[in-house]
Amino acid sequence: MSADISNFVATKRDMIERLVVIDSVDPVIFYGVNNSNMQLIRSLFPKLRVAARGTLIKVLGDEQETAEFERKIKELEDYCSKYNQLGEEVILDVVKGKPPKELKMDDVIIYGVNGKPIQGRSANQQKLVKAFQENDLTFALGPAGTGKTYVAIALAVRALKNREVRPAVEAGEKLGFLPGDMKDKIDPYLQPLYDALEDMIPQAKLKEYMETGVIQIAPLAFMRGRTLSEAVIILDEAQNTTTHQIKMFLTRLGMNAKMVITGDVTQIDLPHTVTSGLVQALRVLRNVNGVGRVQFEKKDIVRHPLVQRIVEAYEKHDEEQKALRQEQKERRIENNRQ
């Protein structure tokens, strides 16, 4: 056997194949537009043969070099998972052993799709972030448009990204293993939840999470009999739960789990004879350790400025109508006396 052939056989024998799985990010973002990121990574490891498909990267080469390649890919995956973006400068820094540039902003909860920072925009949103960290059960109360549910979902997604929990679960009286016809009827009411998730998780990854049950959205009735451990559970529009329903929900809390309950006690749609579960729970749990409460106000509304003025106008109208009814009641009583 010639020396050249002998060296070739020895080289082939020394090469190993290593499989690297990038399962915490969207491969489309990680690989870059037209695979530009992967082309750059290949050029930085010229001695290795690299093939990427889906969440699997196959690398062939020297054992030490493939091990180094895997370490760098995992560093890049962590960065991409945190910021939902991956650029040429970051790849060059990581591969060359330099710390990548951190995106710093005050009060950022997570970085959403395309690196959009999602943060507590008002003082009470920031209070909700703090209350979530300090308590296993947090009530977020106040009018629509204050970002209660949006911030709660962001906190759940952050816990999922940080591997603090397994599933991030939302439940409302209106999580997704539903019969087709029921799902079609319920989905329109849950669109704001899907919109929030789409702001925070790349579409392909969100679809995977929904299909595998990592993120579930279902009616409150589907919670019965379940114990939810290592999860974030959000109950939305809780003012319309009955006392029995909210007690059932509260007792689903398992180990290493957190709950956020959102609602507006001025928007109860239950019959007048039925007590709101949210109102009762606030009263019953007011002195229980581990329970936080954040009250949002009109000034926290983060939609169009006109929304705040609309809310104020309706509140004024409701107060006038209440005063009018009281006046009419007093007149009837007076007339009956005469």
ChimeraX attribute file (.defattr): number of C-alpha atoms within 10 A of each C-alpha:
attribute: neighborCount
match mode: 1-to-1
recipient: residues
	/A:1	6
	/A:2	6
	/A:3	8
	/A:4	9
	/A:5	10
	/A:6	10
	/A:7	12
	/A:8	11
	/A:9	11
	/A:10	11
	/A:11	12
	/A:12	11
	/A:13	10
	/A:14	11
	/A:15	16
	/A:16	14
	/A:17	15
	/A:18	18
	/A:19	15
	/A:20	19
	/A:21	16
	/A:22	19
	/A:23	13
	/A:24	16
	/A:25	22
	/A:26	23
	/A:27	21
	/A:28	16
	/A:29	19
	/A:30	24
	/A:31	21
	/A:32	17
	/A:33	10
	/A:34	9
	/A:35	15
	/A:36	14
	/A:37	19
	/A:38	19
	/A:39	13
	/A:40	15
	/A:41	20
	/A:42	17
	/A:43	11
	/A:44	15
	/A:45	16
	/A:46	9
	/A:47	13
	/A:48	18
	/A:49	13
	/A:50	21
	/A:51	13
	/A:52	16
	/A:53	9
	/A:54	12
	/A:55	16
	/A:56	14
	/A:57	17
	/A:58	16
	/A:59	22
	/A:60	17
	/A:61	21
	/A:62	19
	/A:63	14
	/A:64	10
	/A:65	17
	/A:66	25
	/A:67	15
	/A:68	14
	/A:69	23
	/A:70	18
	/A:71	15
	/A:72	18
	/A:73	21
	/A:74	15
	/A:75	16
	/A:76	23
	/A:77	22
	/A:78	17
	/A:79	21
	/A:80	22
	/A:81	23
	/A:82	19
	/A:83	18
	/A:84	24
	/A:85	22
	/A:86	20
	/A:87	15
	/A:88	12
	/A:89	10
	/A:90	19
	/A:91	23
	/A:92	15
	/A:93	14
	/A:94	18
	/A:95	20
	/A:96	12
	/A:97	10
	/A:98	11
	/A:99	10
	/A:100	17
	/A:101	11
	/A:102	9
	/A:103	11
	/A:104	8
	/A:105	10
	/A:106	8
	/A:107	14
	/A:108	15
	/A:109	19
	/A:110	21
	/A:111	23
	/A:112	24
	/A:113	19
	/A:114	15
	/A:115	16
	/A:116	15
	/A:117	20
	/A:118	20
	/A:119	20
	/A:120	19
	/A:121	16
	/A:122	16
	/A:123	11
	/A:124	20
	/A:125	24
	/A:126	18
	/A:127	18
	/A:128	26
	/A:129	20
	/A:130	13
	/A:131	21
	/A:132	24
	/A:133	14
	/A:134	13
	/A:135	16
	/A:136	18
	/A:137	23
	/A:138	24
	/A:139	25
	/A:140	27
	/A:141	24
	/A:142	22
	/A:143	21
	/A:144	22
	/A:145	18
	/A:146	24
	/A:147	22
	/A:148	27
	/A:149	25
	/A:150	19
	/A:151	22
	/A:152	27
	/A:153	23
	/A:154	24
	/A:155	23
	/A:156	28
	/A:157	24
	/A:158	19
	/A:159	20
	/A:160	20
	/A:161	18
	/A:162	13
	/A:163	12
	/A:164	15
	/A:165	20
	/A:166	18
	/A:167	24
	/A:168	25
	/A:169	23
	/A:170	27
	/A:171	22
	/A:172	23
	/A:173	18
	/A:174	18
	/A:175	22
	/A:176	19
	/A:177	14
	/A:178	14
	/A:179	8
	/A:180	8
	/A:181	8
	/A:182	10
	/A:183	16
	/A:184	11
	/A:185	11
	/A:186	15
	/A:187	16
	/A:188	10
	/A:189	11
	/A:190	15
	/A:191	11
	/A:192	13
	/A:193	16
	/A:194	14
	/A:195	11
	/A:196	16
	/A:197	20
	/A:198	17
	/A:199	17
	/A:200	24
	/A:201	23
	/A:202	19
	/A:203	14
	/A:204	13
	/A:205	17
	/A:206	18
	/A:207	14
	/A:208	13
	/A:209	16
	/A:210	15
	/A:211	13
	/A:212	12
	/A:213	17
	/A:214	17
	/A:215	24
	/A:216	18
	/A:217	24
	/A:218	21
	/A:219	17
	/A:220	20
	/A:221	15
	/A:222	16
	/A:223	17
	/A:224	12
	/A:225	11
	/A:226	13
	/A:227	14
	/A:228	20
	/A:229	17
	/A:230	19
	/A:231	26
	/A:232	29
	/A:233	28
	/A:234	25
	/A:235	25
	/A:236	25
	/A:237	22
	/A:238	25
	/A:239	26
	/A:240	26
	/A:241	27
	/A:242	18
	/A:243	16
	/A:244	11
	/A:245	19
	/A:246	21
	/A:247	15
	/A:248	17
	/A:249	21
	/A:250	15
	/A:251	13
	/A:252	17
	/A:253	21
	/A:254	15
	/A:255	10
	/A:256	13
	/A:257	21
	/A:258	24
	/A:259	27
	/A:260	28
	/A:261	26
	/A:262	23
	/A:263	24
	/A:264	20
	/A:265	17
	/A:266	11
	/A:267	13
	/A:268	18
	/A:269	12
	/A:270	13
	/A:271	9
	/A:272	8
	/A:273	6
	/A:274	12
	/A:275	17
	/A:276	23
	/A:277	19
	/A:278	27
	/A:279	19
	/A:280	16
	/A:281	15
	/A:282	13
	/A:283	10
	/A:284	10
	/A:285	12
	/A:286	12
	/A:287	10
	/A:288	8
	/A:289	10
	/A:290	12
	/A:291	19
	/A:292	23
	/A:293	19
	/A:294	21
	/A:295	16
	/A:296	24
	/A:297	14
	/A:298	16
	/A:299	14
	/A:300	21
	/A:301	22
	/A:302	15
	/A:303	12
	/A:304	9
	/A:305	10
	/A:306	10
	/A:307	15
	/A:308	20
	/A:309	13
	/A:310	11
	/A:311	16
	/A:312	13
	/A:313	12
	/A:314	11
	/A:315	13
	/A:316	12
	/A:317	12
	/A:318	12
	/A:319	12
	/A:320	12
	/A:321	12
	/A:322	12
	/A:323	12
	/A:324	12
	/A:325	12
	/A:326	12
	/A:327	12
	/A:328	12
	/A:329	12
	/A:330	12
	/A:331	12
	/A:332	12
	/A:333	11
	/A:334	10
	/A:335	9
	/A:336	8
	/A:337	7
	/A:338	6
